Amino acid sequence: MGAVTASGAEGYPTVAVVDYVYACMKANGETRAALERCSCSIDVIASIMPYERYEAAETFRSLGLQTGERGALFRESAPAKSALSELRRAQAEAEVRCF
């Protein structure tokens, strides 16, 4: 089954957009205003980073939560640091524009 993309989040599969918005709403309140801000946020991130880079950064972030040596590779390697830095910059821009 192919990935469906959302029109606002350029090239991002719908499931990735929904996952982001759902987590964002959990963190920012489950209101209509939060839905609008969180939807705006993923659209801004998508305008800054291609999906492949976003997916890599999210993977590094998720796997970096592991403790000890297992997580160290995903937190401390040059590719991980680069991807996570790019994601943080995109999220900061989204915060400014949407919240």
Disulfide bonds with the S-S distance in Angstrom:
Cys24-Cys38 2.04
Cys40-Cys98 1.96
